[in-house]
Amino acid sequence: MGLSHSRPTITTTASQISSNYGGKDGQSISIQNPAGGSTVYIGGSTVTSSSYGYALAENSAMSIDLQYGETLYGIVASGTQQVNVLIQGA
C-alpha cells in the first residue's frame, strides 16, 4: 500500500476529493479543513451544500474508508476552500 497527499480546492460545484479507488483492500482517507475557512460538505458525486453526508467545519478533520469504485466529493456554499488530504492505500 502506498501513502499520498494532496490539497484540492473545493468549489461551489461537487469537487472530487479522492480518486476512483480501484484496489481490492480498501483505501483510508483523512481530510482536514484548516482554520479560517468555510464549511466543506462531504458526500458522493451529487453532494450539495443542503444535501450532504457530512459537514466538515473549519478547523476540523474526518477519516473514512473507501472500497472499490467509491469516490469522495466536497462542496462549499460560496467561494472556495482548500482541504488537506492524506490517503493510505493509494
KEDREN-864496 format. One line per field, with one value per residue: residue in one letter; residue number from 1; x, y, z of N, C-alpha, C, O in turn. Coordinates in nm, 4 decimals, always signed. Layout:
r <- c(a;...) $
k <- c(NUM;...) $
nu <- c(X;...) $
nv <- c(Y;...) $
nw <- c(Z;...) $
cau <- c(X;...) $
cav <- c(Y;...) $
caw <- c(Z;...) $
cu <- c(X;...) $
cv <- c(Y;...) $
cw <- c(Z;...) $
ou <- c(X;...) $
ov <- c(Y;...) $
ow <- c(Z;...) $
***
This chain:
r <- c(m;g;l;s;h;s;r;p;t;i;t;t;t;a;s;q;i;s;s;n;y;g;g;k;d;g;q;s;i;s;i;q;n;p;a;g;g;s;t;v;y;i;g;g;s;t;v;t;s;s;s;y;g;y;a;l;a;e;n;s;a;m;s;i;d;l;q;y;g;e;t;l;y;g;i;v;a;s;g;t;q;q;v;n;v;l;i;q;g;a) $
k <- c(1;2;3;4;5;6;7;8;9;10;11;12;13;14;15;16;17;18;19;20;21;22;23;24;25;26;27;28;29;30;31;32;33;34;35;36;37;38;39;40;41;42;43;44;45;46;47;48;49;50;51;52;53;54;55;56;57;58;59;60;61;62;63;64;65;66;67;68;69;70;71;72;73;74;75;76;77;78;79;80;81;82;83;84;85;86;87;88;89;90) $
nu <- c(+0.0840;+0.0457;+0.1230;-0.0147;-0.0624;-0.2624;-0.3869;-0.6621;-0.8732;-1.1843;-1.4946;-1.7976;-1.9308;-1.9682;-1.6704;-1.4055;-1.2545;-1.1186;-0.9614;-1.1130;-1.1179;-0.9494;-0.8520;-0.8322;-0.8289;-0.9197;-0.9178;-0.7949;-0.8921;-0.8062;-0.9278;-0.8631;-0.9908;-0.8650;-0.8201;-0.9999;-1.1442;-1.4142;-1.7088;-1.6989;-1.8890;-1.9352;-1.9678;-2.1200;-2.1079;-2.3256;-2.3406;-2.4504;-2.4645;-2.6816;-2.7737;-2.6151;-2.3625;-2.1921;-2.0912;-1.8083;-1.6646;-1.4717;-1.1332;-1.1414;-1.1429;-1.1781;-1.2038;-1.2301;-1.3050;-1.2718;-1.4092;-1.3732;-1.4294;-1.5466;-1.5794;-1.4976;-1.6510;-1.6621;-1.8129;-1.8644;-2.0647;-2.0254;-1.7684;-1.4333;-1.2479;-0.9578;-0.8592;-0.6772;-0.5515;-0.4909;-0.3966;-0.4111;-0.3196;-0.3132) $
nv <- c(-0.1196;+0.2235;+0.5641;+0.8819;+1.2359;+1.5335;+1.8599;+1.9596;+2.2067;+2.3058;+2.3815;+2.5594;+2.3729;+2.0179;+1.8872;+1.6725;+1.4825;+1.2469;+0.9914;+0.7645;+0.4792;+0.1821;-0.0455;-0.3593;-0.3895;-0.1723;+0.1788;+0.4309;+0.7523;+1.0683;+1.3845;+1.7215;+2.0292;+2.3346;+2.5962;+2.9069;+2.8871;+2.7917;+2.5913;+2.2605;+2.0488;+1.7088;+1.4218;+1.2018;+1.2060;+1.3691;+1.5568;+1.8464;+2.1771;+2.1686;+1.9123;+1.6646;+1.4297;+1.4748;+1.7464;+1.9277;+2.1268;+2.4340;+2.4051;+2.1360;+1.7726;+1.4620;+1.1064;+0.8368;+0.5172;+0.3916;+0.1801;-0.0435;+0.1299;+0.3552;+0.7084;+1.0209;+1.3347;+1.6966;+2.0119;+2.3670;+2.6316;+2.8912;+3.0710;+2.9403;+2.6631;+2.5235;+2.1940;+1.9624;+1.6510;+1.3159;+1.0045;+0.6646;+0.3639;+0.4260) $
nw <- c(+0.0000;-0.0738;+0.0256;+0.0012;-0.0573;-0.0886;-0.1834;-0.2534;-0.4110;-0.3085;-0.4510;-0.5485;-0.6937;-0.7101;-0.6044;-0.6689;-0.4177;-0.3596;-0.5589;-0.7946;-0.6449;-0.7191;-0.6028;-0.4152;-0.1388;+0.0048;+0.0954;+0.2982;+0.3884;+0.5068;+0.5881;+0.6311;+0.7306;+0.7246;+0.9778;+0.9665;+0.7356;+0.5089;+0.5752;+0.4586;+0.2661;+0.2611;+0.0531;-0.1904;-0.5546;-0.6079;-0.4111;-0.2320;-0.0852;+0.0747;+0.0774;+0.1946;+0.3147;+0.5295;+0.7261;+0.7272;+0.9362;+0.9641;+1.0811;+1.1558;+1.1255;+0.9431;+0.8916;+0.6582;+0.5249;+0.2039;-0.0467;-0.3300;-0.6296;-0.5128;-0.4727;-0.3307;-0.2706;-0.2372;-0.1413;-0.1243;+0.0154;-0.0823;-0.2598;-0.2350;-0.0943;+0.0336;+0.1174;+0.3243;+0.2376;+0.3196;+0.2047;+0.2480;+0.1036;-0.1560) $
cau <- c(+0.0000;+0.1183;+0.0732;-0.0059;-0.1333;-0.2995;-0.4536;-0.7573;-0.9572;-1.3267;-1.5689;-1.9432;-1.9803;-1.9091;-1.5280;-1.3538;-1.1526;-1.0408;-0.9738;-1.1980;-1.0283;-0.9649;-0.7856;-0.9201;-0.8203;-0.9722;-0.8360;-0.8302;-0.8754;-0.8239;-0.9466;-0.8542;-1.0355;-0.7877;-0.8854;-1.0181;-1.2074;-1.5572;-1.7521;-1.6981;-1.9909;-1.8745;-2.0619;-2.0994;-2.0996;-2.4417;-2.3405;-2.4773;-2.4494;-2.8036;-2.7979;-2.4791;-2.3458;-2.1136;-2.0477;-1.6754;-1.6456;-1.3327;-1.0505;-1.1805;-1.0949;-1.2539;-1.1441;-1.3274;-1.2508;-1.3423;-1.3957;-1.3592;-1.5237;-1.6029;-1.5113;-1.5474;-1.6633;-1.6930;-1.8684;-1.8831;-2.1817;-1.9791;-1.6234;-1.3547;-1.1797;-0.8622;-0.8536;-0.5593;-0.5968;-0.3915;-0.4556;-0.3365;-0.3707;-0.3216) $
cav <- c(+0.0000;+0.3487;+0.6791;+1.0039;+1.3513;+1.6356;+1.9773;+2.0045;+2.3235;+2.2728;+2.4954;+2.5551;+2.2543;+1.8988;+1.8775;+1.5414;+1.4827;+1.1249;+0.9293;+0.6458;+0.3758;+0.0581;-0.1553;-0.4589;-0.3944;-0.0513;+0.2989;+0.5208;+0.8928;+1.1669;+1.5184;+1.8279;+2.1602;+2.4261;+2.7095;+3.0275;+2.8569;+2.7644;+2.4534;+2.1785;+1.9451;+1.5884;+1.3177;+1.1431;+1.2984;+1.4588;+1.6369;+1.9902;+2.2382;+2.1434;+1.7689;+1.6133;+1.3231;+1.5194;+1.8854;+1.9381;+2.2670;+2.4791;+2.3584;+2.0004;+1.6679;+1.3372;+0.9949;+0.7441;+0.4079;+0.3739;+0.0493;-0.0452;+0.2085;+0.4693;+0.8363;+1.1178;+1.4702;+1.8030;+2.1345;+2.4773;+2.7127;+3.0044;+3.0855;+2.8174;+2.6223;+2.4141;+2.0963;+1.8766;+1.5120;+1.2106;+0.8811;+0.5404;+0.2634;+0.4923) $
caw <- c(+0.0000;-0.0791;+0.1004;-0.0786;-0.0017;-0.1860;-0.1276;-0.3555;-0.3870;-0.3144;-0.5062;-0.5324;-0.7633;-0.6489;-0.6349;-0.6309;-0.3127;-0.3755;-0.6899;-0.8001;-0.5959;-0.7925;-0.5327;-0.3559;+0.0069;+0.0666;+0.0961;+0.4083;+0.3534;+0.6134;+0.5326;+0.7308;+0.6846;+0.8086;+1.0443;+0.8876;+0.6079;+0.5001;+0.5945;+0.3380;+0.2751;+0.2054;+0.0126;-0.3216;-0.6682;-0.6112;-0.2891;-0.2387;+0.0471;+0.1532;+0.0769;+0.2075;+0.4121;+0.6437;+0.7219;+0.7867;+0.9740;+0.9663;+1.1920;+1.1960;+1.0353;+0.9412;+0.8185;+0.6025;+0.4447;+0.0781;-0.1095;-0.4747;-0.7081;-0.4403;-0.4877;-0.2340;-0.3238;-0.1425;-0.1989;-0.0303;-0.0190;-0.1634;-0.2642;-0.2465;+0.0289;+0.0188;+0.2274;+0.3267;+0.2246;+0.3343;+0.1546;+0.2675;+0.0118;-0.2872) $
cu <- c(+0.0871;+0.0512;+0.0898;-0.0827;-0.1657;-0.3648;-0.5508;-0.8334;-1.1021;-1.4017;-1.7190;-2.0091;-1.9077;-1.7658;-1.4752;-1.2414;-1.0620;-1.0581;-1.0698;-1.1100;-1.0541;-0.8997;-0.8837;-0.9265;-0.8741;-0.8697;-0.8849;-0.7967;-0.8987;-0.8278;-0.9434;-0.8984;-0.9673;-0.8719;-0.8962;-1.0873;-1.3567;-1.5862;-1.7520;-1.7977;-1.9428;-1.9823;-2.0228;-2.1015;-2.2158;-2.4500;-2.3724;-2.4592;-2.5760;-2.8392;-2.6619;-2.4747;-2.2757;-2.0740;-1.9155;-1.6458;-1.4976;-1.2628;-1.0949;-1.1331;-1.1878;-1.1741;-1.2543;-1.2528;-1.3368;-1.3148;-1.3896;-1.4692;-1.5817;-1.5150;-1.5775;-1.5441;-1.6909;-1.7464;-1.8736;-2.0022;-2.1442;-1.8271;-1.5532;-1.2903;-1.0836;-0.8690;-0.7248;-0.6061;-0.4763;-0.4573;-0.3601;-0.3992;-0.3852;-0.2557) $
cv <- c(+0.1240;+0.4558;+0.8012;+1.1152;+1.4486;+1.7517;+2.0326;+2.1296;+2.2834;+2.3978;+2.4773;+2.4498;+2.1339;+1.8800;+1.7443;+1.5555;+1.3619;+1.0714;+0.8110;+0.5272;+0.2432;-0.0616;-0.2496;-0.4534;-0.2704;+0.0599;+0.3878;+0.6633;+0.9781;+1.3042;+1.6180;+1.9583;+2.2631;+2.5383;+2.8275;+3.0055;+2.8361;+2.6190;+2.3831;+2.0653;+1.8245;+1.4865;+1.2571;+1.2486;+1.3965;+1.5480;+1.7839;+2.0465;+2.2238;+1.9949;+1.6985;+1.5022;+1.3692;+1.6644;+1.8948;+2.0854;+2.3046;+2.4287;+2.2223;+1.9011;+1.5473;+1.2316;+0.9024;+0.6372;+0.3916;+0.2349;+0.0658;+0.0388;+0.3309;+0.5930;+0.9362;+1.2572;+1.5688;+1.9243;+2.2403;+2.5606;+2.8332;+3.0109;+2.9531;+2.7873;+2.5089;+2.3245;+2.0167;+1.7321;+1.4188;+1.0790;+0.7651;+0.4336;+0.3180;+0.4094) $
cw <- c(+0.0000;+0.0056;+0.0117;-0.0091;-0.1154;-0.1121;-0.2321;-0.3125;-0.4090;-0.3576;-0.4827;-0.6209;-0.7036;-0.6981;-0.5838;-0.5289;-0.3272;-0.5160;-0.6813;-0.7665;-0.6653;-0.7260;-0.4668;-0.2041;+0.0776;+0.0704;+0.2100;+0.3689;+0.4776;+0.5490;+0.6469;+0.6653;+0.7744;+0.8695;+0.9484;+0.7552;+0.6191;+0.5346;+0.4595;+0.3597;+0.1960;+0.1687;-0.1208;-0.4306;-0.6765;-0.4867;-0.3200;-0.0985;+0.1317;+0.1591;+0.0751;+0.3117;+0.5377;+0.6231;+0.7971;+0.8113;+0.9685;+1.0928;+1.2455;+1.0908;+1.0426;+0.8654;+0.7715;+0.5234;+0.3206;+0.0244;-0.2607;-0.5421;-0.6394;-0.4578;-0.3943;-0.2950;-0.2110;-0.2164;-0.0884;-0.0772;-0.1050;-0.1577;-0.2905;-0.1118;-0.0048;+0.1402;+0.2128;+0.3285;+0.2370;+0.2974;+0.1806;+0.1795;-0.1284;-0.3941) $
ou <- c(+0.1905;-0.0620;+0.1962;-0.1579;-0.1047;-0.3942;-0.5265;-0.8546;-1.1381;-1.3759;-1.7610;-2.1317;-1.7968;-1.7419;-1.4980;-1.1457;-0.9408;-1.1562;-1.1028;-1.0348;-1.1680;-0.8923;-1.0039;-1.0202;-0.8733;-0.7502;-1.0042;-0.6866;-0.9998;-0.7432;-1.0124;-0.8500;-1.0072;-0.9798;-0.8120;-1.0896;-1.4175;-1.4982;-1.7982;-1.7912;-1.9127;-2.0775;-1.9061;-2.0972;-2.2054;-2.5542;-2.3273;-2.4405;-2.5768;-2.9257;-2.6025;-2.5699;-2.2961;-2.0283;-1.9113;-1.6073;-1.4101;-1.3255;-1.0871;-1.0893;-1.2659;-1.0871;-1.3586;-1.1495;-1.4590;-1.2079;-1.3998;-1.5876;-1.6589;-1.3923;-1.6998;-1.4479;-1.7370;-1.7282;-1.8859;-2.0362;-2.2219;-1.7651;-1.6062;-1.2796;-1.1236;-0.8829;-0.6699;-0.6900;-0.3731;-0.5622;-0.2439;-0.5210;-0.4598;-0.2532) $
ov <- c(+0.1283;+0.4398;+0.8220;+1.0915;+1.4456;+1.7424;+2.1374;+2.1542;+2.2332;+2.5071;+2.3903;+2.4390;+2.1479;+1.8595;+1.7078;+1.6301;+1.3732;+1.1017;+0.7643;+0.4798;+0.1966;-0.1689;-0.2232;-0.5072;-0.2654;+0.0374;+0.4174;+0.6917;+0.9620;+1.3375;+1.6010;+1.9942;+2.2785;+2.5710;+2.8454;+3.0950;+2.8594;+2.5335;+2.4377;+1.9945;+1.8361;+1.4668;+1.2607;+1.3682;+1.4977;+1.6078;+1.8385;+1.9708;+2.2630;+1.9554;+1.6763;+1.4825;+1.3101;+1.7018;+1.8722;+2.1589;+2.2180;+2.4120;+2.1964;+1.9391;+1.5330;+1.2644;+0.8903;+0.6647;+0.3794;+0.1786;+0.1772;+0.0203;+0.4044;+0.5839;+0.9365;+1.2943;+1.5307;+1.9385;+2.2059;+2.5600;+2.8738;+2.9627;+2.8655;+2.8749;+2.4093;+2.3721;+2.0047;+1.6942;+1.4400;+1.0446;+0.7678;+0.4155;+0.2638;+0.4495) $
ow <- c(+0.0666;+0.0511;-0.0465;+0.0854;-0.2223;+0.0070;-0.2918;-0.1938;-0.5155;-0.3072;-0.4064;-0.6225;-0.6521;-0.8171;-0.4684;-0.5499;-0.3090;-0.5839;-0.5723;-0.8517;-0.6701;-0.7859;-0.4628;-0.1451;+0.2006;+0.0511;+0.2179;+0.3217;+0.5460;+0.4661;+0.7474;+0.5580;+0.8898;+0.8200;+0.8604;+0.6707;+0.7236;+0.5244;+0.3593;+0.4601;+0.0772;+0.2443;-0.1597;-0.4015;-0.7459;-0.4600;-0.4207;-0.0032;+0.2484;+0.2374;-0.0303;+0.3873;+0.6438;+0.5151;+0.9181;+0.7204;+0.9684;+1.1974;+1.3656;+0.9823;+1.1366;+0.7846;+0.8357;+0.4625;+0.3296;+0.0481;-0.3123;-0.5142;-0.7010;-0.4578;-0.3801;-0.3624;-0.1034;-0.3373;+0.0292;-0.1955;-0.1915;-0.0629;-0.3588;-0.0260;-0.0651;+0.2528;+0.1032;+0.4103;+0.1732;+0.3520;+0.1403;+0.1817;-0.2100;-0.5104) $
***
